[in-house]
Amino acid sequence: MTTNHFSFGDKPFDLRVAHSVLQDELAVWERNVSAPQISEVQDLRSLLIEWAAVMMPEAMPPTFQQRLTKSLTSIRAGLNYETDGWHRCIALDFALWALTRDEDWLRVAASNIDHHNSQLRHFIETCLALIAPTLDFTCKMMRQTQRNMLVGHMGHERMVAVFLVSAHSGQFKREQIRLWLHDYTLHENVAADLKALLDGGTLPNPFGHDLLWIQQYSFLRFAIQENDAAAAPPSFVPPDARGSQLSLFRPNRYVDVVWQRCRDHPLCQDHLWLRDERD
């Protein structure tokens, strides 16, 4: 029997309601995308959608992906996108990358990892952190990460952390760190961090607070939505009816699957280290 309900403690979790939450968050984000000042909650709306694309993509049917693509494509065509619009869309760009693996959605980030504005760098890095375990650094991303270390930008360790948990092999990471130490005159603190990693040391996770901030908002936003099937858009097609991987989950285990995905994310740990393939 097809169902969209999954247990969350003693209460059911309805994917149709989750989908409705995502639709609402996107609609409010769209209404506020041109506001002169970007509020914290506006950033959280887009980060919730990126978080869901990584942790619970089953709640994002093709109709939602199409709507998100249409919205971002329209914003990219705007006159002020290159100066003021691009950084408002970063988390949603990455959400689409997580869902489609279309490299075009990483293009803006690859050009701004070494941005002179520390707040923008911080937000880009936070967005990258969510997708980091499936990310292969492009040559441009690698060059801009190197520039952050050469300049000694505040928070340089954040991109080192993203690189540490990226999809590259342990051997590739070791060789790249040795290259950075051998070929570049790095800021003293940067060099010390990299040498410690090669010697088997750890790096304190710089994203713990950021991911907790995103997950708290996400969990609260899904939890307070009234569990009412009427909240689901009429066009919503149950994921299992499309033959998605959701059909592999026992109905009372889906929330456990999402929770395990959160726990398994390497940037939810206190410390990071250079992992070998056997780790």
C-alpha positions in Angstrom: 0.0 0.0 0.0 1.4 3.4 -0.9 1.8 5.9 2.0 3.4 9.2 2.6 3.3 9.0 6.4 6.4 8.1 8.5 6.7 7.9 12.2 8.4 10.7 14.1 8.4 9.5 17.7 4.7 8.9 18.4 3.6 11.2 15.6 3.5 10.5 11.8 5.7 12.4 9.4 4.0 13.2 6.1 6.2 13.8 3.1 3.4 15.8 1.6 3.6 18.2 4.5 7.3 18.4 4.1 6.9 19.3 0.5 4.3 21.9 1.5 6.9 23.5 3.9 9.5 23.6 1.1 7.0 25.3 -1.2 6.1 27.8 1.5 9.7 28.6 2.3 10.6 29.1 -1.4 7.6 31.4 -1.9 8.5 33.6 1.0 12.1 33.6 -0.1 11.1 34.7 -3.6 8.9 37.6 -2.1 11.9 38.9 -0.1 14.8 38.2 -2.5 15.1 41.9 -3.6 14.9 43.3 0.0 17.7 45.9 0.5 18.9 44.0 3.6 19.2 40.2 3.8 17.8 39.0 7.1 19.0 36.0 9.0 15.7 34.2 8.4 15.9 34.9 4.7 19.3 33.1 4.6 17.8 30.3 6.7 14.9 29.8 4.2 17.4 29.1 1.4 19.6 27.0 3.7 16.6 24.9 4.8 15.9 24.1 1.1 19.6 23.2 0.5 19.6 21.1 3.7 16.5 19.2 2.5 18.1 18.6 -0.9 21.0 16.9 0.8 19.2 15.2 3.7 15.7 14.4 2.5 15.6 14.8 -1.3 12.5 12.5 -1.4 10.5 15.5 -0.4 11.5 17.3 -3.5 9.5 16.0 -6.5 10.4 17.0 -10.1 7.7 19.7 -9.9 9.6 21.4 -7.1 12.9 21.2 -8.8 11.4 22.7 -11.9 9.9 25.6 -10.0 13.2 26.2 -8.2 15.1 26.1 -11.5 12.7 28.6 -13.1 13.0 31.0 -10.2 16.8 31.0 -10.1 17.0 31.2 -13.9 14.8 34.3 -13.8 17.0 35.9 -11.1 20.1 35.2 -13.0 18.7 37.0 -16.0 18.1 40.2 -13.9 20.2 43.3 -14.5 21.7 43.4 -11.0 22.5 39.7 -10.7 26.3 40.0 -11.2 26.6 42.8 -8.6 23.9 42.1 -5.9 21.8 39.1 -6.8 24.3 36.2 -7.0 25.0 35.9 -3.3 21.3 35.8 -2.4 21.0 32.6 -4.4 24.0 30.5 -3.3 22.2 28.0 -1.1 19.5 27.4 -3.7 22.1 27.0 -6.4 23.8 24.3 -4.3 20.4 22.7 -3.6 19.9 22.2 -7.4 23.5 21.0 -7.7 22.8 18.4 -5.0 19.7 17.3 -6.8 21.0 17.4 -10.4 24.8 17.4 -10.3 24.7 20.1 -13.0 28.1 21.9 -12.6 26.6 25.2 -13.7 25.0 25.6 -10.3 28.5 25.6 -8.8 29.9 28.3 -11.2 29.2 31.3 -9.0 30.7 29.7 -5.9 33.9 28.8 -7.8 34.4 32.4 -8.6 33.9 33.8 -5.1 35.5 31.5 -2.6 38.2 34.1 -2.0 35.8 37.1 -2.0 37.2 40.1 -0.1 34.0 40.4 2.0 34.4 38.0 5.0 30.6 37.7 5.6 30.1 36.6 2.0 33.0 34.2 2.2 31.5 32.8 5.4 28.0 32.3 3.8 29.5 30.6 0.7 31.6 28.3 2.9 28.5 27.4 5.0 26.6 26.5 1.9 29.5 24.5 0.6 29.7 22.6 3.9 26.4 20.9 3.3 27.4 19.5 0.0 31.1 19.0 0.8 31.1 15.1 1.1 30.0 14.8 -2.6 32.1 17.7 -3.9 35.1 17.4 -6.2 37.1 20.7 -6.2 37.4 22.3 -9.6 40.8 23.8 -10.5 39.3 27.2 -10.0 38.0 26.3 -6.5 41.4 24.9 -5.6 43.2 28.1 -6.7 40.9 30.3 -4.7 41.2 28.1 -1.6 45.0 28.5 -2.0 44.6 32.2 -2.3 42.7 32.3 1.0 45.6 30.5 2.7 48.2 32.7 1.0 46.5 35.9 2.1 45.7 34.5 5.5 42.1 35.4 5.3 40.2 35.1 8.6 38.5 31.7 8.6 40.9 30.1 6.2 40.4 26.8 8.0 36.8 26.6 6.8 37.8 25.8 3.2 40.5 23.4 4.5 37.7 21.6 6.4 35.5 21.5 3.2 38.5 20.1 1.3 39.2 17.5 4.1 35.7 16.0 3.8 35.3 16.4 0.1 34.9 13.4 -2.4 38.6 13.4 -3.3 40.6 10.3 -2.1 42.7 10.4 1.0 45.9 10.1 -1.1 44.9 13.0 -3.3 44.3 15.2 -0.2 47.7 14.3 1.3 49.5 15.1 -1.9 47.6 18.4 -2.2 48.5 19.4 1.3 52.1 18.6 0.8 52.0 20.6 -2.4 50.6 23.6 -0.6 53.3 23.4 2.1 56.1 22.9 -0.4 55.2 25.4 -3.2 53.7 28.3 -1.3 54.7 30.6 1.5 51.6 30.2 3.7 50.5 32.2 6.6 52.1 30.8 9.8 48.8 29.5 11.3 47.7 27.9 8.0 51.0 26.1 7.7 50.8 24.8 11.3 47.3 23.5 10.7 48.3 21.6 7.5 51.5 20.1 9.0 49.4 18.9 12.0 47.0 17.1 9.7 49.9 15.4 7.8 51.3 14.3 11.2 48.0 12.6 12.1 46.5 15.5 14.1 43.0 16.9 13.9 41.4 20.2 12.9 38.6 21.5 15.1 35.4 21.5 13.1 34.7 25.1 12.2 31.1 24.4 10.9 29.6 22.8 14.0 27.6 26.0 15.0 26.6 26.7 11.4 25.1 23.2 10.8 23.4 23.2 14.2 21.8 26.6 13.3 20.5 25.2 10.0 19.2 21.9 11.5 17.5 23.7 14.4 15.6 25.9 12.0 14.8 23.0 9.6 13.6 20.7 12.4 11.4 23.4 14.0 10.0 24.5 10.6 8.9 20.9 9.8 7.7 20.2 13.3 5.4 23.2 13.6 3.7 22.6 10.3 0.3 21.1 11.1 0.3 17.5 9.9 -2.7 17.8 7.6 -2.9 16.2 4.2 -4.8 19.2 3.0 -1.6 21.2 3.2 -0.1 19.2 0.3 -0.4 20.9 -3.1 -2.9 19.0 -5.4 -0.2 18.5 -8.0 2.0 16.5 -5.5 2.8 13.0 -6.7 3.7 10.5 -3.9 7.4 9.7 -4.3 6.9 5.9 -4.2 4.4 6.2 -7.0 7.3 7.4 -9.2 9.5 4.5 -8.2 11.9 6.6 -6.2 14.2 5.2 -3.6 11.6 6.0 -1.0 10.0 2.6 -1.8 13.1 1.0 -0.3 12.3 2.5 3.2 10.0 0.8 5.6 7.3 3.4 6.4 8.2 3.8 10.1 11.9 4.2 9.3 12.2 7.2 7.0 12.8 9.8 9.8 15.5 7.5 11.2 17.1 7.5 7.7 17.1 11.3 7.6 18.5 11.5 11.1 21.2 9.0 10.2 22.1 11.1 7.2 22.6 14.1 9.5 24.7 12.0 11.9 26.8 10.6 9.1 27.7 14.0 7.6 31.4 14.4 8.5 31.0 18.1 9.4 28.7 17.2 12.2 31.7 15.8 14.1 33.8 17.8 16.6 37.1 17.2 14.9 38.3 16.4 11.4 41.3 14.5 10.1 42.9 13.1 7.0 41.0 10.0 6.3 42.4 7.0 4.4 40.0 5.0 2.1 39.7 2.3 4.8 38.4 4.9 7.3 
